[in-house]
Amino acid sequence: MERTINKFSVKYIQILDEKGNADKRLEPKLKPEQLKALYRWMVIERAFDATALALQREGRIGTYAQSTGEEATHVGSVFATAENDMVFPDYREHIAFIMKGAPIKNLFIHWGGSEDGMAIPDNAHIFPVCIPVGTQTLHGAGFAIANKLKKEKTATLTFVGDASTSTGDFHEGLNFAAVFNAPAVFIIRNNHWAISVPRVCTDLDWGGCQSRAETLAQKGIGYGMDCIQVDGNDVLAVYSATKQALEKARKGDGPTLIECVTYRITPHTTADDPTRYQDEKTLKAWMQKEPLKRFQLYLKRKKLWTEEWQRALEAEAKKLIDQAVKEAEAHKPKRDDIFSFVYAEMTPELERQKNG
């Protein structure tokens, strides 16, 4: 006997096209001040990114992971969170820290080489930068399960890159979240590259790609969770999909996996040379799809954007970031911290080293 047990599909959502035209059926009901706030956060993220890159080139911070071109994925999803929802970032969601209330200076302190920067204030509902690829999936799932056990009406939002979908931690996290029907939302920031390894397979004999799956979103189907793919350069689509998923999670209806399709138009980090593996024509094509210009065109049609307002936003962002740089560079890490915070209780050997 042969029969079909089930069939699956993955829905794709785009609200804004590349020229800023909106699909009225899907357009979220956001107030003008909310739309302007979305754009403001994206402007701040891009300004932060440009400043951090300049600092790295001047030797004032260490290796840095840029986020230019991925602002819609970061801002749209975090904007959809409630105040008490906990965010679990990767290492590229710089704006998420700022949006959730962490001081901007903390980011510069962190990327400058001191973990003091990841001493997150209690009222900022976000976990520290996660450098190990994919492990934050477990953290997001575990925190969500704990929320459910405590009967708290909050959800978690976890970011991973496309490379993380190839790790065991990612799949274990999804499985636990689904099995426990956890109030969790997972965002795959699919920027098409894991350093130099492409997302899409072109040479099957070599196997040099992340996944042969048509979408990364469908990886959640195997764990019984809802999956969706969105245009990751469309801030309204990202916001709408994430908001619906978070609301569903808080109601007790389980986790969701969202794949945001964007493109890494900058190097993987400042230690990378993408000219060795990226196609220049593809890069230029994706730069035409970048999120700020698209949303700016949308706001223009709604008469919410002016050149004067743009200049004011850029001046505000520069002032905020320049002040944060001054505060970060005035920060003096304590030497003893490298001993004091390795274990909950200092070991005799570390005690000896500290006092030696």
N, C-alpha and C positions, 0 to 999 in steps of 0.2 A: 504494500500500500504506500502511496505517496500523496501527501497533501501539504498545502501551505498553512503553516501555523499562524503566521502574522506577517504584516507588511509595515514598513516604517518609512517615515518621511521627515525631512528637516525643512522648516519654514525659514524663508529669507525675508528680511525687512529692510527697506530703504524708504525714508520719508523725503529727504532732500536730495535732488540730483546735483550734478557738479556745477550747475548754474544757479543753484539756490532756489529752484522751483520746488514747492511742497505738494505732496500728495494730501489733499484736504481730508480724505477719509481717515488717514492715519495720524494727521497732525495733532500733537498733544495740546490739551487746553492749558497753556501756560500764560500767565499774565505778562504784560510787557516788561515789568521789572525783573521777572524770572528769566525771560529770554535774554535780557541785557546782562544779567548776572552770569549766565552760561558763557557768554562771549567774554565778559571780564575775566573769568577764571582762566579761559584759554589764552587770553593775552598775557596774563600773569605767568602762566606756565611757560609760554614761549620766551618771555623775557628772562625768567629764572634760568631756563636752559642756555640761552645765549651768554648770560653772565657766568654760569658755571663753566661753560666751555672756555671762555676767556681766562678765567681763573686757573683752569687746568693748564692751559697753554703757557701761562706765566709762572707755573710751578707753585701756585698758592694753594691748590688742592691736588688730590691724587687722581688716579684713574676714575673716569666719570662716564656714566651711561646716559646718553641724551634721550630726549623724548619728543623732539620736534617732529611734527607730522602725525603724532598719535594723541593729540590733545582731546579730540572728540571722544575717544574711547575712555580716557581717564576721567575727564570732567563730566561727561554725560552720565556715566555710571555712578560716580560718587555723589553727584547732585541729586540722584534718586534716593539716596540713603536717608533714613531717619537719624535723628541726633544720636541715639543710643545703638544704632547698628554698628557692628565692629568691622573694620576694614583690615584685610591681610594683604599687604602689598608685595610685589616682586621687588625689583631694584630700579624700575623706570617710572614709577607712579609718584613723582615728586610732588605734584600738585595735590595729590590725595592727602598728604600730611598737612598742607596749608589749609585745605578746605575743611579738614576735620579738627582744626584748631591747634596744631603743633606750630611752634615758632619757626619762622623761615630760617633764622640763624642756626637752628638745630641741624638742618640739612647741610649747610655749609660746614658745620663742625664735623658732622659725620663723614662727608666726602673729603674733608681735610685730614682724615685719618684718626679721629678720636671718637670712640663709641659713646662719649658723653652726649653726643648729638642725638642718640637714640634713647635718651632718658625722656620718654614721652610723658607729658602732663596727664594726670588722671582724667581730666575732662576731654581729652582728645582721644576719641575712640578709634585708634589705629595702632597696629602692632609695628615693631621696628622693621626696617629694610631687611629683606630676606635674600641673601646672596646665593645659598645653595638652591639649585634649580628644582622647583616642584615641591619642596618640603612644606611650603606654606599651605598647600592643599590639605594636608593632614591637620594643620593648625586651625584652618577655617572650619573644617568638618568637625573637629573635636570641640571647638568653642560653641558651634551651633548645637551639637548634641547636648552639651552642658546647659545651654540656654533652655533647651526643651525640657530637660530634667528639672530645672528650676522653675519651669512654667513662666518664663519671661517672654514677652511678646516682642522679641528683637530678632534680627537676622544677621548673618555674616555675609560679607562680600569679599571674595578672594580673587586676586589677579594672578594669572600665570601667562608665560609666553608660549608660543607654539612648540618650542623645544621641550617644555615641561610635560607636554602630552605624551612624550616618549619615556617618561620616568615611571618607575614603580610607585613612587609616592603619590603621583597624580591619580593613578588608577585605584590605589588603596583608599585614598581620600574620597573619591567619587563613590566607591562601593559602600564605605561606611556611612556617608551622608545619605545615600539612597536607602540602605537597609534600615537605618534609624529614622528615616523620614525627617531629616534634620532641616531646620530653617536656614538653608544655606544657598547662596548664589555664587557660581564660579564664572569668572570672565576669562576667556582665552584671548589674549592680545596677540592675534595672528598678524605679525608684521612681515611674514614671508621668509624670515631668515633666523637661523640659530647660529650666530656668528657667520660662518661662511657656508653652512649647510642649508640648502633651499627647502622651503616647505613642500614644493611639488616635485615629484619624480620625473626626471628626464632621461635617465639612463638606468633601466631596470637591472641590467647586468651588474652595475656597480653598486646600486643601492644607496646612492648619495642623496637622500632626502629624508624629511621627517616622517612622512606617512603616505601610504598609497590610498588612504581613505579620501573620498571625494570632498568631504568636509571634516573639520576637526570637531564640530559640534556633535556629529553622530557618534562620537566615542562615548557619550553619556547614555546612548540607547541601550548599550550592553548592561548598564547598571539600573535600568528602569526609571531614569529621570527624564524630565522634559528637556528638550534641546532646541536651540534656535540659533540661526546665523544672522548677523546684522551687518550693515555697512558701517565699519568702524570709523569712517571719516565723516559720518553723519551724526552730529551730536544729538539731534532729536530722536533718531532711531535708537541710538544707544540708551538714551534716557528712558524712552518709552518701554523698551524691552526689559531694562533693569528694574524699573519701577514696578511693572507688572509682576516680575519674578519675585521681588522682595515682598510685595504685598501678599502674594500667594504663599510665600514661605512663612510669613508671620501668622497667617491664618491656619497654619498646620498642614498645608497641602504639599509639602515636600520641596526638595531642591530643584534647581534649574542650572543647566550649563549653557552659557551664551558665548558664541564665537564672534568676536569683533574683527572683521577683515579690514586691515589697514596696511601700511607699508612703512618699513624702516628706511626713511630717506637720509638718515645720518649713519655714521659707523656704529657698529655694535657697542663699542666703547671708544674712548680716546686712545686705546691701545690697538685699535683695529684699522686695517686699510681695505675698505670695501671695493676699491678700484680693481683689486685682484680677482674679484669674483662677481660683482654686480654688472648687469648690462646697462649702459648709459641711457639707451632709448627707453627701457622699462622704467628706470628711475625718473626720467623727465616726464613720462606719461603719468606716473603716480603723483608727481609734484603738482600736476594740474588738478588733482583731486583732493588736495590738502584741505583740512577741515576749517581753518580760520577764514579763508577767502570764501568758501562755500557758504558759511553761516553769515558772513558779512553781507553777501549778496541777498540772502534771505531777509536779514534785518533791514536792508535798504528798501526792499519792497514793502516792508511794513512801516517804513518811515521811522525806524528806531535807531538808525545809524547815521552819523554825520562825521565829516573829517575832524571837526572840532572835538567831538566826543572821543574819537579815536586818539587824538593827540593827548587828551586829558587822561585816558586810560593808560597810555604808554608812559606818561609822566608819573602817574600814580604807581605803576608797576616798578618803574626805575627807582623811585624814592623808597618804596618798601624793600626792594632787594638790596639797594646800596646800603641802607641802614643795617640790614641783616648781615651783610658782608663785614661791616665795621664791627658789629657785635661779635660775630664769629671769630674774627681775627684778634679780638681783644681777649678771647677766652683762653685760659691757661689750664690745660688738663693736669690733673694730679698724678704724679709719678706712681703713687701707691695703688692707683686704680687697676693697674695691670696685674696686681697680685690679689687685690681685695675681692674682685667680682668673678673670679674663675669658678669658684665653688661657693655653695651657700655658707659653708664653714671652711676657713682657710686651712689647708693641709700643713703639717709640720715642715715639709720641704719648701712650700711657698713662703711660710713664715720665716724660715731661715734666709731665703733669698731676699725677702723684703728687708730684713734687718741687717743683711750683710753689707 
